[in-house]
Amino acid sequence: MRNAQGMIIGSPEYHGGISGALKNAIDWMGFDVFEDKLIGLVCTSGEPMGAVNTLGSLRMIARAVHA
C-alpha cells in the first residue's frame, strides 16, 4: 500500500461506526502509508439513513492520517 497512488477504503456500518477490523488495520499502517494520497471512501448500511455516521468517521480518520 505504500507504493499505491491512491486507495479505496470501504466499511459496513456497525452500530454507527466503522468495523473494528478496518480500524485496527488503519492503526497498524501508520501515517507514511496514507501521507498525501488520494483515497475514496465507500460505506454501506441497512438503515434508512444510510452509512452517514460511518462515512463521517472515515473522513475524520483520513484527515487525521494526512490522506
CORDA-V639871 format. One line per field, one symbol per residue. psi: psi as a letter, one per 40 degrees, with the letter a starting at -180 (. if undefined). burial: I if it has 24 or more other ideal C-beta (glycine too) atoms within 12 Angstrom, else O. A space follows every 10 residues. Layout:
psi = ???
burial = ???
This chain:
psi = ddeidiihhi iihhfeaiid dddddddddi dddehfihii hhiiieidea fddddddddd ddddef.
burial = OOOOOOIOIO IIIOOOOIIO OIOOOIOOOO OOIIOOOOIO IOIOOOOOOO IOOIIOIIOO IIOOIOI
